[in-house]
Amino acid sequence: MLESQKVRALAPEMDPLRLGMGWQVEDLEKPQILVESTFGDSHPGSAHLLDLVERVTAELGRSGGRGARYFATDICDGMAQGHDGINYSLASRDTICSLIEIHARATTFDGAVFLSSCDKAVPAHLMAIGRLNIPAILVPGGVMDAGPDLLTLEQIGAYSAMEKRGEISKEKLNYYKQHACPSCGACSFMGTANTMQIMAEALGLALPGSALQPALGGGLQETAAGAGRQIVALALRGLKARDIVTAKSFENAILVHAAISGSSNALIHLPAIAREFGIKLDAESFDRIHRGAPYLLDIRPAGRWPAQYFHAAGGVPRIMEEIKDRLHLDVLTVTGKTLAENLEELKTTGYYEACDLYRAKIGGKAETSGKMETSGKTETSSKAETSGKAGLTIERTDIIRSVNNPIGSDGAIAVLKGNLAPEGAVVKHSAVPREMFRAVLRARPFDCEEDAIDAVLRHRIKPGDAVIIRYEGPRGSGMPEMFYTTEAIASDPELGRSIALITDGRFSGASRGPAIGHVSPEAAAGGPIALLEDGDLIELDIPRRLLRIAGIAGRQMDEAAISRILEERRKIWIKPAPRYNRGILKLFTENAASPVDGGYMA
């Protein structure tokens, strides 16, 4: 017996209330499906979702189910940047998840289809799927097109910093701003939004090949219809989310994350999602799985191409084919089949042929290598010069490398530890200049991002410095992104290769350069990062996974001497007063877990 029918028998008011909003009597006995989306006029990643919601709902009706549309609109990290709005970003993930829990539990459903595209929406939906543990499918909302000359939004932060330094004109900056987002969908680079769409598919919770389709293309409409059909089958079969997603599913996702050089924010989101599935996923798992893992995807910000080219090269299935010998192929997925069965089926359904046609269609747009203008000159914003010219065919392997010819062979993420980060810190080493893999730097601590970026832009930060931004962790201010500071540093030809940014906050998935985040314990919890003083020496050694305080006031010391001095500093350290005395950020900062544990609201 369906769960909805059991509850219906207990609640006699349910039938008349549903009939009162237009349901038919015959609808009452059908599988009841929650159709939950982040649709709203909030940003391009959600503004287009209503059409997909309607497609899902219509297909549910044709497949013998009845859909109920619910909405919990997300915010946009891009619109929240540069002001205190970004402090709400991580809290919004947990809030959306909790609101979905209310939606689903107050009125029982037999299954759910989730539709979302962006940074906190997709993780919130995946967390909710694990928490609810009902049959569920996520429909990724796709990716927007690149702008003229392959312009993409993650370049705007660098252009903005360049304009502030007088390197480009205000008119040039305005041109870039007006052309960076030409359509709906997630922004066209491998930031958190697109990383998490890929993670949804890699976990087996999205239909095969559905991640990062063109947001306004017909393929996404068919994916929505397919989800409507399949969720009814899952509901009748009683195949729940935790029957599908296991620890092996998360190991697969992390391997895919390594192959795509995914956003470091996945180390916030995947542990929080795993927790909802009853699975412990720690930072060491990422480090262990990334070691020796092939890095294959040549997509911005670490690579050359906009993210819309990912689907054109075969998407998640092509990545999985390349790393197949490392994956758990026996895991179940929302198709009701194993991953191995899905991959074999795609070879016979025309999926890869459709990707090839799309690649031929967009290949003519590759007129430039996405060059960035600097002080009247140009320099490429990518790791290698793109050979793409108008009309030139782009090969699949230009975008997704063969496992025999990887971009890198040690994944993309490293977890660093030491007396500065006893519980760990995260660096996306695939975006770090090689000369910064090992360094001893002078600490320049700041208690908020605003002071740090001001120092960078006013040239008060010098080569050999370590910019420390603290009290920006989950318990400090909600764990905002340090995006503008990283862009100010990465776009500076001198600083981008000679300093590091170290924070208990986090970074945008678009961030480049020597950026180390998630330092744990965070400053607000009394972590060692709170005790740093100007001129202390910081040793960074990515190959050895080391982040440590190596000296005091410019003088190298042994561990015992450093420990004694830190203890003396701790005695006089005063924990700052809470920043928030009311509202959701008060609730979040009082209850948030450690950055390396996922920053979830416990």
C-alpha positions in Angstrom: 0.0 0.0 0.0 1.3 3.4 -0.9 2.3 5.7 2.0 0.0 8.4 0.7 -3.0 6.1 0.9 -2.1 5.1 4.5 -2.1 8.7 5.5 -5.2 9.5 3.5 -7.1 6.9 5.5 -6.0 8.7 8.7 -6.9 12.2 7.5 -10.5 12.6 6.2 -9.9 16.3 5.4 -7.3 15.4 2.8 -9.6 14.4 0.0 -11.9 17.4 0.1 -8.9 19.8 0.4 -7.3 18.3 -2.7 -10.6 18.3 -4.6 -10.9 22.0 -3.7 -7.8 22.9 -5.7 -8.9 21.1 -8.8 -7.9 17.5 -8.3 -10.2 14.8 -9.8 -11.6 12.0 -7.6 -9.6 9.5 -9.6 -6.4 11.4 -8.8 -6.8 10.6 -5.1 -5.7 7.0 -5.4 -2.8 7.6 -7.7 0.9 7.7 -6.5 1.3 11.2 -5.1 4.5 12.8 -6.3 6.1 16.0 -4.8 7.5 18.2 -7.6 9.8 20.5 -5.7 11.8 23.2 -7.5 13.7 26.4 -6.8 11.8 28.2 -9.5 11.7 32.0 -9.0 12.9 35.3 -10.4 16.0 35.0 -8.3 18.7 34.3 -11.0 19.2 32.6 -14.4 19.6 29.2 -12.8 16.1 29.1 -11.4 14.1 31.5 -13.6 13.5 28.9 -16.3 12.5 25.9 -14.1 8.8 26.4 -14.2 8.6 25.1 -17.8 10.4 22.0 -16.7 8.1 21.6 -13.6 5.1 21.7 -15.9 6.7 19.1 -18.2 7.3 16.8 -15.2 3.8 17.3 -13.9 2.2 16.6 -17.2 4.2 13.4 -17.7 3.3 12.3 -14.2 -0.4 12.5 -15.2 0.3 10.5 -18.4 2.2 7.8 -16.4 -0.5 7.2 -13.8 0.7 9.6 -11.0 -0.4 12.9 -9.6 2.0 15.7 -9.1 1.9 18.5 -6.5 4.1 21.5 -7.2 6.0 23.1 -4.3 8.6 25.9 -4.5 11.5 27.0 -2.2 13.4 29.5 -4.3 17.1 29.8 -3.8 19.4 32.8 -3.8 22.3 33.5 -6.2 25.8 33.6 -4.9 26.8 35.9 -7.7 24.2 38.5 -6.7 25.2 38.0 -3.1 28.9 38.7 -3.7 30.5 41.9 -2.5 28.2 42.6 0.4 26.8 40.8 3.5 24.3 38.9 1.4 26.9 36.2 0.8 26.8 35.4 4.5 23.3 33.9 3.9 24.5 31.6 1.2 25.4 28.4 3.1 22.6 29.0 5.6 20.2 29.0 2.6 21.2 25.4 1.7 20.1 24.0 5.1 17.0 26.3 5.2 15.8 25.0 1.8 16.4 21.4 2.9 14.4 22.0 6.1 11.5 23.6 4.2 11.4 20.7 1.8 11.2 18.4 4.8 8.2 20.3 6.0 6.6 20.2 2.6 7.1 16.4 2.3 6.3 15.4 5.9 3.2 17.5 6.5 1.5 15.9 3.5 2.8 12.4 2.7 4.1 11.7 -0.8 5.1 8.4 -2.5 8.0 10.0 -4.4 9.5 13.2 -5.4 11.1 15.0 -8.4 13.5 17.8 -7.6 14.5 20.5 -10.1 17.4 22.8 -9.5 20.6 24.2 -11.1 22.8 26.1 -8.7 25.2 26.4 -5.9 23.1 25.8 -2.8 19.9 24.6 -4.5 21.3 21.3 -5.8 23.0 20.4 -2.5 19.9 21.3 -0.6 17.8 19.0 -2.8 20.3 16.2 -2.5 20.3 16.6 1.3 16.5 16.6 1.3 16.5 13.4 -0.8 18.6 11.7 1.8 16.7 13.1 4.8 13.3 12.1 3.3 14.4 8.7 2.0 11.6 8.3 -0.5 11.8 7.4 -4.2 13.3 10.6 -5.7 15.0 11.9 -8.9 16.8 15.2 -9.4 16.5 17.0 -12.7 19.6 19.2 -13.1 18.5 22.6 -14.6 21.3 22.8 -17.2 23.9 25.3 -18.1 23.7 28.7 -19.9 25.6 29.5 -23.1 28.8 31.4 -23.1 28.8 35.0 -24.3 30.7 36.6 -27.2 34.3 35.4 -27.5 33.4 32.6 -25.1 33.0 35.2 -22.3 31.8 33.6 -19.0 30.7 35.0 -15.7 33.7 33.9 -13.6 35.9 36.3 -15.6 33.9 39.3 -14.3 35.6 39.3 -10.9 39.0 39.6 -12.5 37.9 42.3 -14.9 36.4 44.2 -12.0 39.7 44.1 -10.1 41.5 45.2 -13.3 39.2 48.1 -13.7 39.8 49.2 -10.1 43.5 49.1 -10.8 43.1 51.2 -13.9 44.1 48.4 -16.3 40.9 48.4 -18.3 38.3 51.1 -18.9 34.9 51.3 -17.2 33.3 51.0 -20.6 35.1 47.7 -21.2 34.0 46.4 -17.9 30.4 47.3 -18.6 30.6 45.5 -21.9 31.7 42.4 -20.2 29.1 42.7 -17.5 26.3 43.1 -20.1 27.3 40.0 -22.2 28.5 37.4 -19.6 25.1 35.8 -19.0 23.3 35.4 -22.4 20.7 32.9 -21.2 19.2 31.0 -18.3 20.9 28.1 -16.7 23.9 27.7 -14.4 26.9 29.9 -15.2 29.1 28.4 -17.9 32.1 27.4 -15.9 33.0 24.5 -13.6 31.9 26.3 -10.4 29.9 24.9 -7.6 26.6 24.9 -9.5 27.8 22.7 -12.4 30.0 20.6 -10.1 26.9 19.7 -8.0 24.8 19.0 -11.0 27.5 16.5 -12.0 27.6 15.1 -8.5 23.9 14.5 -8.6 24.3 12.3 -11.6 27.5 10.7 -10.3 25.6 9.6 -7.1 23.0 7.9 -9.3 20.2 10.4 -8.3 19.8 12.0 -11.8 19.0 10.3 -15.1 22.1 9.3 -17.1 23.5 12.1 -19.2 21.2 14.7 -17.7 23.8 17.0 -16.0 24.8 20.2 -17.8 22.6 20.0 -20.8 21.8 23.3 -22.5 19.3 25.0 -20.1 16.9 26.0 -22.9 17.4 22.9 -25.2 15.0 20.2 -26.0 17.1 17.6 -24.4 16.4 19.0 -20.9 12.6 19.0 -21.7 12.9 15.3 -22.4 14.9 14.7 -19.3 12.1 16.3 -17.3 9.5 14.1 -19.0 11.7 11.1 -18.4 11.9 11.9 -14.7 8.1 12.2 -14.5 7.7 8.7 -16.0 10.5 7.1 -14.0 9.4 8.4 -10.6 6.1 6.7 -10.9 7.9 3.4 -11.6 10.2 3.9 -8.6 7.2 4.8 -6.3 5.3 1.7 -7.3 8.4 -0.4 -6.9 9.2 1.3 -3.5 12.8 1.9 -4.4 13.9 4.6 -1.9 16.9 7.0 -2.1 18.9 5.1 0.5 18.4 1.9 -1.4 20.3 3.5 -4.2 22.9 5.8 -2.6 25.6 4.0 -0.6 29.1 4.7 0.5 30.3 3.3 -2.8 28.1 5.9 -4.6 30.0 8.7 -2.8 33.3 7.1 -3.7 32.2 7.2 -7.4 31.2 10.8 -7.1 34.6 11.8 -5.6 36.4 10.1 -8.4 34.3 12.0 -10.9 35.0 15.2 -8.9 38.7 14.5 -9.3 38.3 14.0 -13.1 36.4 17.2 -13.6 38.6 19.3 -11.2 35.4 20.2 -9.5 34.7 23.0 -7.1 36.3 22.9 -3.6 32.8 23.6 -2.3 32.0 19.9 -2.9 33.9 19.3 0.3 31.3 21.3 2.1 28.3 19.8 0.3 29.1 16.1 -0.2 29.8 15.4 3.6 26.5 17.2 4.4 24.6 15.2 1.9 26.2 12.0 3.0 25.2 12.7 6.6 21.5 12.8 5.5 22.0 9.4 4.0 23.5 8.1 7.2 27.0 7.9 5.8 30.1 9.4 7.3 32.2 11.1 4.7 35.3 12.9 5.9 37.9 15.2 4.3 40.5 12.4 4.3 38.3 10.4 1.9 38.6 13.2 -0.7 42.3 13.4 -0.3 42.7 9.6 -0.4 40.5 9.2 -3.5 42.0 12.2 -5.4 45.6 10.9 -4.9 46.5 9.3 -8.2 43.2 10.0 -9.8 43.2 11.2 -13.4 42.1 14.8 -14.0 40.6 15.0 -17.5 38.3 17.9 -18.0 39.6 21.0 -19.8 36.8 23.4 -18.6 37.1 26.8 -17.0 38.2 28.1 -14.5 41.1 25.6 -14.5 40.8 24.9 -18.2 40.0 26.4 -21.5 36.4 25.8 -22.4 33.0 27.1 -21.1 31.0 24.5 -19.2 28.4 24.2 -22.1 31.1 22.2 -23.9 31.0 19.5 -21.2 27.8 17.9 -22.5 29.0 18.3 -26.0 31.9 16.0 -25.2 29.7 13.3 -23.7 29.1 14.6 -20.2 29.2 12.5 -17.1 28.9 9.2 -19.0 32.0 10.0 -21.0 33.9 10.8 -17.9 32.8 7.6 -16.3 33.7 5.6 -19.4 37.3 7.0 -19.1 37.6 6.1 -15.4 35.4 3.0 -15.5 38.1 0.7 -14.1 38.1 2.8 -10.9 34.3 3.0 -10.4 31.9 0.8 -8.5 29.9 -0.3 -11.5 27.4 -2.4 -9.4 25.8 0.6 -7.6 22.1 1.2 -8.3 20.8 4.4 -9.9 17.4 6.0 -10.3 16.9 4.1 -13.5 16.4 1.1 -11.3 19.5 -0.4 -13.1 23.2 -0.5 -12.1 25.7 2.0 -13.3 27.2 -0.6 -15.6 23.9 -1.3 -17.2 23.3 2.5 -17.7 26.6 3.0 -19.4 26.1 0.1 -21.8 22.6 1.2 -22.6 23.8 4.8 -23.6 26.0 3.3 -26.3 22.9 2.0 -28.1 20.4 4.9 -27.6 22.1 7.6 -29.7 23.2 9.6 -26.7 26.8 10.0 -27.8 25.7 10.8 -31.4 23.5 13.6 -30.0 26.4 15.0 -28.1 28.5 15.0 -31.2 25.9 16.9 -33.1 25.7 19.5 -30.3 29.5 19.8 -30.3 29.5 20.5 -34.1 26.8 23.1 -33.5 28.7 25.1 -30.9 32.1 24.5 -32.4 31.8 27.5 -34.7 31.5 29.8 -31.7 35.1 29.0 -30.7 36.6 32.1 -32.4 39.0 33.0 -29.6 40.7 31.4 -26.7 38.8 33.6 -24.2 41.6 36.0 -23.9 41.5 38.5 -21.1 42.6 42.1 -21.7 45.2 43.5 -19.3 46.7 47.0 -19.6 46.2 47.2 -23.4 47.7 43.7 -23.9 46.0 40.3 -23.9 46.8 37.2 -22.0 45.0 33.9 -22.0 42.8 33.2 -19.0 43.3 29.5 -19.4 46.0 26.9 -18.9 46.8 26.5 -22.6 46.2 28.4 -25.8 42.9 27.3 -27.5 43.3 26.5 -31.1 39.6 26.9 -31.8 38.7 29.1 -34.7 35.3 29.8 -36.4 34.2 26.6 -38.1 37.0 24.4 -36.7 35.8 21.1 -35.5 36.5 20.6 -31.8 37.3 17.0 -30.9 35.8 15.3 -27.9 39.3 14.8 -26.5 39.9 18.6 -26.6 37.3 18.8 -23.8 37.4 15.5 -22.0 40.9 14.0 -22.3 41.5 10.3 -22.6 42.6 8.6 -19.4 45.8 7.8 -21.2 46.5 11.5 -21.8 45.2 13.2 -18.7 45.7 16.9 -17.8 46.9 15.7 -14.4 47.3 12.5 -12.5 46.7 13.5 -8.9 43.1 14.7 -8.9 42.4 18.3 -8.1 41.9 18.6 -4.3 44.3 18.2 -1.4 43.5 18.2 2.3 46.3 19.9 4.3 46.9 19.5 8.0 49.3 20.9 10.6 49.4 23.1 13.6 47.5 25.9 11.7 44.7 23.5 10.6 44.7 20.4 13.0 41.4 19.2 11.6 42.3 20.1 8.0 42.1 22.7 5.3 41.3 22.4 1.6 43.1 23.5 -1.5 42.2 23.0 -5.1 45.8 22.4 -6.3 44.9 22.1 -9.9 44.3 25.9 -9.8 47.5 26.7 -7.9 50.7 27.9 -9.7 53.4 25.2 -9.4 55.8 27.7 -7.7 53.3 28.0 -4.8 53.2 24.3 -4.1 55.9 24.8 -1.5 56.5 28.1 0.2 57.2 29.8 3.6 55.2 33.0 3.8 54.6 35.9 6.2 51.2 36.0 7.9 49.1 39.1 7.2 46.0 38.4 9.3 42.6 40.2 8.7 39.5 39.7 10.8 37.1 40.1 7.8 37.3 39.9 4.0 36.6 43.6 3.4 39.9 44.6 5.1 41.8 42.0 3.2 40.6 42.9 -0.3 41.3 46.6 0.5 44.9 45.8 1.4 45.3 43.7 -1.8 43.9 46.4 -4.1 45.9 49.2 -2.4 49.1 47.2 -2.9 49.8 46.8 0.8 50.2 43.0 0.2 53.6 42.1 -1.0 55.2 39.0 -2.6 55.8 36.4 0.1 52.8 37.3 2.2 50.0 35.0 3.3 46.8 36.8 3.5 44.8 35.4 6.4 41.1 36.0 6.5 39.5 34.7 9.7 36.2 34.7 11.5 34.5 33.9 8.2 33.8 30.2 9.0 30.3 28.8 9.6 30.2 29.9 13.3 31.9 33.2 12.5 29.8 34.8 9.8 28.1 31.8 8.0 31.1 30.8 5.9 30.8 33.2 2.9 32.9 32.9 -0.2 36.1 35.0 -0.6 35.6 35.3 -4.3 36.5 38.9 -4.9 39.7 38.6 -2.9 40.9 35.6 -4.8 40.1 37.3 -8.1 42.0 40.4 -7.0 45.0 38.3 -6.2 44.8 35.9 -9.2 44.4 38.8 -11.7 47.5 40.5 -10.3 50.5 39.2 -12.4 52.9 39.4 -9.4 50.7 38.5 -6.4 49.0 35.6 -8.2 52.2 33.6 -8.2 53.9 34.8 -5.0 51.3 34.9 -2.1 48.6 32.6 -0.6 45.2 33.3 0.7 44.3 31.2 3.8 40.8 31.4 5.4 38.3 29.5 7.6 35.8 30.7 5.0 35.4 29.2 1.6 35.9 30.0 -2.1 33.7 30.3 -5.1 34.0 27.4 -7.5 35.3 29.9 -9.9 38.3 30.8 -7.7 41.8 30.5 -9.1 45.2 30.7 -7.6 46.8 29.7 -4.2 43.6 29.7 -2.2 43.4 27.5 0.9 40.0 27.4 2.7 37.9 25.5 5.2 40.7 25.9 7.9 39.5 23.9 10.9 38.9 24.5 13.7 37.8 28.0 12.6 38.7 31.2 14.3 35.3 31.6 16.0 35.8 28.2 17.6 39.2 29.2 18.9 41.2 27.5 16.2 44.9 28.3 15.8 44.1 30.7 12.9 42.6 33.0 15.5 46.0 33.3 17.2 48.1 34.3 14.3 49.9 37.7 14.4 51.4 39.8 11.7 54.8 38.4 10.6 54.3 34.9 11.8 55.7 32.3 9.3 53.4 30.0 7.5 54.7 26.9 5.7 52.7 25.6 2.8 53.7 22.2 1.3 51.0 20.8 -0.9 52.8 17.6 -1.9 53.3 16.8 1.8 49.7 17.9 2.6 51.2 20.4 5.2 49.9 23.7 6.5 51.7 24.8 9.6 52.9 27.8 11.6 56.7 27.5 11.1 57.8 30.6 13.1 56.9 33.6 15.2 57.4 37.2 14.3 59.5 36.3 11.2 61.8 33.9 13.0 61.7 30.1 12.4 61.2 28.0 15.6 60.7 24.4 16.6 57.2 23.0 17.2 57.5 23.0 21.0 58.5 26.7 21.1 55.6 27.7 18.7 53.2 25.7 20.8 54.2 27.5 24.0 53.8 30.9 22.3 50.4 30.0 20.9 49.2 28.9 24.4 50.3 32.2 25.8 48.4 34.0 23.1 45.3 31.8 23.8 45.2 33.0 27.4 44.7 36.6 26.3 42.5 35.8 23.2 39.0 37.2 23.5 36.3 35.5 21.5 34.5 38.1 19.4 30.9 38.8 20.2 28.4 37.0 17.9 27.8 39.0 14.7 24.1 38.0 14.6 21.6 38.4 17.4 18.4 37.4 15.6 17.2 35.6 12.5 18.5 32.6 10.5 22.1 33.6 10.7 21.9 33.6 14.5 20.5 30.1 14.4 23.0 29.0 11.8 26.2 30.4 13.4 25.2 29.0 16.8 24.7 25.5 15.5 26.9 25.0 12.4 29.4 22.2 12.2 33.1 22.5 11.4 34.0 23.6 7.9 35.7 20.3 7.1 32.7 18.4 8.3 30.3 20.1 5.9 29.3 23.3 7.8 25.8 21.9 8.2 23.4 23.2 10.8 23.4 20.5 13.4 
